Amino acid sequence: MVGSISGAMQAVLFDFDGTLADTWRLYIEAYRRTLEWFRGEPLNSEEIIAMRPKAEIRFFLDPLYRDNFDQLYARFLSYYEKAHDEFFDGFYPGVRELLLGLRSRQLRIGLISGKSRPSFVVTENRFAEADFDVAVFDEDVNRPKPDPEGILRACNALGLSPNDCCYVGDSSVDLHAARYAGCSFVAALWSKNSVEQAEFRSLCAPYDDVLLSEEPGELLLWLNEVQKQS
């Protein structure tokens, strides 16, 4: 782990997709099936990726789809659940142990995600580890990340200052949301290949107070040191 954060932590807040769970194939498949239904023509994964799909609610609120939002969003959620067991690639190695380790240390756990609550519930129903003290989703905020609204809402719900929390994420919007909120940031490198890791390291390089974690277990080791010093 590279970097340093000072001060005791009372809560660890997480992004979900790409940080705790590998939902990439699942999302692409749910979008593919939904848009095939809407367009009436087959689409491949490359075509879906080229659309740069965002969080599902905001994606279907695009002017291209807005008039059909209710139908498209309902279809997406239906396909997301039907495809889940085949295309969901699970928690990243070490994440289950990380969540259980945080619980054993009496730390609060929060989730701030750009996904919608119903899509998260599909996964939550299958994994006991997906149990958070607070969870903020896309429909809970007016402004998505990198705006800090979601993090600040979570901190407020926990009765904590952002200084008492760290936010763990895998993207530039996660990094900037944490910094705008005044919350420490942990860069989750474990979900990335070597090229993506190098790009994310470069993005985080200007900030001395950002932790770079190559595997979830490193975060627990760091928290052990923080607790010893507090």
DODREN-343035 format. One record per residue (C-alpha): residue in one letter; chain; x, y, z. Coordinates in steps of 0.5 Angstrom, whole numbers, plus 500, padded with zeros to 3 digits. Example, Ala and Ser with C-alpha at 12.3 -4.5 7.8 and 13.67 -1.06 7.14 Angstrom:
<nodes>
{A,A,{525,491,516}},
{S,A,{527,498,514}},
</nodes>
This chain:
<nodes>
{M,A,{500,500,500}},
{V,A,{503,507,498}},
{G,A,{501,513,501}},
{S,A,{499,516,508}},
{I,A,{492,518,512}},
{S,A,{493,521,519}},
{G,A,{487,520,524}},
{A,A,{483,515,527}},
{M,A,{477,512,522}},
{Q,A,{470,511,525}},
{A,A,{467,509,518}},
{V,A,{469,506,511}},
{L,A,{465,508,505}},
{F,A,{465,504,499}},
{D,A,{464,505,491}},
{F,A,{461,498,489}},
{D,A,{461,496,482}},
{G,A,{469,496,480}},
{T,A,{471,496,487}},
{L,A,{467,491,491}},
{A,A,{464,487,486}},
{D,A,{465,485,479}},
{T,A,{459,487,475}},
{W,A,{462,489,468}},
{R,A,{459,483,464}},
{L,A,{453,483,468}},
{Y,A,{452,490,466}},
{I,A,{454,490,459}},
{E,A,{449,484,458}},
{A,A,{443,487,461}},
{Y,A,{444,493,457}},
{R,A,{445,489,451}},
{R,A,{438,485,452}},
{T,A,{435,492,454}},
{L,A,{437,496,448}},
{E,A,{436,490,443}},
{W,A,{429,490,445}},
{F,A,{428,497,444}},
{R,A,{431,497,437}},
{G,A,{429,491,435}},
{E,A,{436,489,432}},
{P,A,{442,485,435}},
{L,A,{447,488,438}},
{N,A,{454,486,441}},
{S,A,{458,488,447}},
{E,A,{463,492,443}},
{E,A,{457,496,441}},
{I,A,{454,497,448}},
{I,A,{461,499,450}},
{A,A,{462,504,445}},
{M,A,{455,508,448}},
{R,A,{459,509,454}},
{P,A,{454,506,458}},
{K,A,{453,510,465}},
{A,A,{449,508,471}},
{E,A,{442,506,469}},
{I,A,{438,511,471}},
{R,A,{442,517,468}},
{F,A,{443,512,462}},
{F,A,{436,512,460}},
{L,A,{434,519,462}},
{D,A,{438,521,456}},
{P,A,{434,524,450}},
{L,A,{435,518,446}},
{Y,A,{431,514,451}},
{R,A,{427,519,456}},
{D,A,{420,518,453}},
{N,A,{421,511,454}},
{F,A,{424,511,461}},
{D,A,{419,507,465}},
{Q,A,{419,501,460}},
{L,A,{427,501,459}},
{Y,A,{428,502,466}},
{A,A,{424,496,468}},
{R,A,{426,492,462}},
{F,A,{433,493,465}},
{L,A,{432,491,472}},
{S,A,{428,485,469}},
{Y,A,{434,483,465}},
{Y,A,{439,485,470}},
{E,A,{436,480,475}},
{K,A,{435,474,470}},
{A,A,{442,475,468}},
{H,A,{445,476,475}},
{D,A,{447,468,476}},
{E,A,{451,467,469}},
{F,A,{454,474,468}},
{F,A,{456,477,475}},
{D,A,{463,475,477}},
{G,A,{462,476,484}},
{F,A,{466,480,490}},
{Y,A,{473,481,488}},
{P,A,{478,476,492}},
{G,A,{479,479,499}},
{V,A,{473,483,499}},
{R,A,{469,478,503}},
{E,A,{474,478,508}},
{L,A,{475,486,508}},
{L,A,{468,487,510}},
{L,A,{468,482,515}},
{G,A,{474,484,518}},
{L,A,{471,491,518}},
{R,A,{465,489,522}},
{S,A,{470,485,527}},
{R,A,{473,492,528}},
{Q,A,{467,495,530}},
{L,A,{468,500,524}},
{R,A,{461,503,521}},
{I,A,{461,501,513}},
{G,A,{457,505,508}},
{L,A,{456,505,500}},
{I,A,{456,510,496}},
{S,A,{454,508,489}},
{G,A,{452,511,482}},
{K,A,{447,504,481}},
{S,A,{440,504,482}},
{R,A,{438,501,489}},
{P,A,{433,496,485}},
{S,A,{439,493,482}},
{F,A,{444,493,488}},
{V,A,{438,489,492}},
{V,A,{439,484,486}},
{T,A,{446,482,489}},
{E,A,{444,484,496}},
{N,A,{439,478,496}},
{R,A,{445,473,494}},
{F,A,{450,475,499}},
{A,A,{450,476,506}},
{E,A,{456,480,506}},
{A,A,{453,486,502}},
{D,A,{450,489,509}},
{F,A,{452,496,510}},
{D,A,{450,501,515}},
{V,A,{448,506,510}},
{A,A,{447,506,503}},
{V,A,{446,512,498}},
{F,A,{444,510,491}},
{D,A,{443,514,484}},
{E,A,{436,516,486}},
{D,A,{438,519,493}},
{V,A,{442,524,490}},
{N,A,{441,530,486}},
{R,A,{448,530,483}},
{P,A,{452,524,482}},
{K,A,{459,523,483}},
{P,A,{464,527,483}},
{D,A,{459,531,486}},
{P,A,{460,530,494}},
{E,A,{453,530,495}},
{G,A,{453,522,496}},
{I,A,{459,522,501}},
{L,A,{456,527,505}},
{R,A,{449,524,505}},
{A,A,{452,518,508}},
{C,A,{457,521,513}},
{N,A,{451,525,516}},
{A,A,{446,519,516}},
{L,A,{452,516,520}},
{G,A,{453,522,525}},
{L,A,{460,523,523}},
{S,A,{464,528,520}},
{P,A,{468,526,513}},
{N,A,{474,527,517}},
{D,A,{472,521,521}},
{C,A,{471,517,514}},
{C,A,{475,514,508}},
{Y,A,{472,513,501}},
{V,A,{474,507,497}},
{G,A,{473,507,490}},
{D,A,{476,505,483}},
{S,A,{475,511,479}},
{S,A,{477,519,478}},
{V,A,{470,521,480}},
{D,A,{471,517,486}},
{L,A,{477,520,488}},
{H,A,{474,527,486}},
{A,A,{468,526,490}},
{A,A,{472,524,496}},
{R,A,{477,530,496}},
{Y,A,{471,535,495}},
{A,A,{467,532,501}},
{G,A,{474,532,505}},
{C,A,{474,525,506}},
{S,A,{480,521,505}},
{F,A,{481,516,499}},
{V,A,{483,509,498}},
{A,A,{485,508,491}},
{A,A,{482,500,490}},
{L,A,{487,498,485}},
{W,A,{485,490,485}},
{S,A,{480,491,480}},
{K,A,{485,493,475}},
{N,A,{490,490,470}},
{S,A,{497,493,469}},
{V,A,{495,498,464}},
{E,A,{489,501,468}},
{Q,A,{493,501,475}},
{A,A,{498,505,472}},
{E,A,{493,510,469}},
{F,A,{490,510,476}},
{R,A,{496,511,480}},
{S,A,{498,517,475}},
{L,A,{491,520,477}},
{C,A,{492,519,484}},
{A,A,{500,521,484}},
{P,A,{499,529,486}},
{Y,A,{496,527,492}},
{D,A,{500,525,498}},
{D,A,{494,523,502}},
{V,A,{491,518,498}},
{L,A,{492,511,499}},
{L,A,{494,506,494}},
{S,A,{491,499,495}},
{E,A,{493,493,491}},
{E,A,{489,488,495}},
{P,A,{483,489,500}},
{G,A,{487,486,505}},
{E,A,{492,492,505}},
{L,A,{487,496,507}},
{L,A,{486,492,514}},
{L,A,{493,492,515}},
{W,A,{493,500,515}},
{L,A,{487,500,519}},
{N,A,{490,496,524}},
{E,A,{496,501,524}},
{V,A,{491,507,525}},
{Q,A,{488,504,531}},
{K,A,{494,502,534}},
{Q,A,{496,510,534}},
{S,A,{489,513,536}},
</nodes>
